[in-house]
Amino acid sequence: MWGLQKKEISLLKSLNSPAVIQDFLDSLPMNHEKQGETLMSVRMVLRAKKAHCIEGALVAAAALTLHGEPPLLLDLMSDKRKFEDDDHVVALYKRNGYWGAISKTNHASIRFRDPVYKTLRELALSYFHEWFMNKNGIKTLESYSRPLNLRRFGTMWLTSEEDLWFLDSALNDLSHYSLVPAKNRRFIRKADSMELRAGRIVEWPE
């Protein structure tokens, strides 16, 4: 099926709900990219037994697809012109008309989201208050993308032996929608000392 090996299919099929998928991703060590940046396919992640956010999102999308759901990614983006901050990519799922997200992260807050969000904007906003720079407390989340359906890329994202840099470009090229009213940016409070302490918690130390 889709070029996947029997053992890969068996593992992915065993991940039979968003919560179980999230538990599996949480069990994988964080890919700190010590040998250089990567964007591994699902096969490469399962072989390496580690993942960063977009790599985890690909695994989640694969498991959802094997259970009849669309493989959708959502890109959450900071303003790179202002902040030295990374995007975060999650896999989307829907239950009874409400969106949730599966998230591979090393941080305490920008994690799994239960299916309680009526719109993607609501879901994206749930990440806003906990998305800040640990060095200064500035909240940097600016926008969210329309969903990226991985079916447009055939099976490459599942089985490629090469890094999938085209996916990074595809996510960046998506339409993104602003979360922060321009006139209200000046009213946004920095994270306080308690939030900064929580923000420094990591699951997988380098």
C-alpha positions, 0 to 999 in steps of 0.5 A: 500500500502506497509503497509502504512496507508491511511493518510500516503499515502495521505500526501506523495502523496500530495508531488508531486515534489522534490520542494514540498517535500523539502518545507515539510521537511523544515517545520519540526522542526529539530530532535535534538535527545534530548532523544538519537540518533534516526533513525526513519522510515517514519511512525515514522517521520510523527508521531513525526513531526520532522526529522534529515538528514537521516530521512528527506531523508527517507520521501523524498524517500517515496514520490518519490516512491509513484510517481513512482521514485526509493527510492535512498539515497546518503551518503556524508562523512567526514574523521572521522579519522581526523575530528569530523564531521557527514555524511550527507544523501540526497535523490536523484532524476533525471530530464531529465538525471540530478541529484538533491538532497533533503536535510533535514539540519539545516544549511544554505548551504548543502540544496536542489540541483536543477537537473543540475548535470550530474554525482553524483560526480558533485552533491557531489562536489556542497557541498564541499565548504560549508562543513566546521568546524565552529570552524576552517574553515577546509573543511572536505567533503571527499567522496560520496557513490554509491546510496543506493536503499531502495527497498532492505529493503522491507517496513521496512524503511517505517513502522518500529516502531523501529529505523533503525540502519541497514540503517546506517550500510548499508550506511557506507558499500557502496563503497565511492569515494574520492572527494579530490585529495591527492596532492591537499589537502594542497592547500585547503583554509579554510572558511573565516570569512564571510563564518564562519558567514554564517555557524553558521546560523541554521534554528531550534535552539536547 
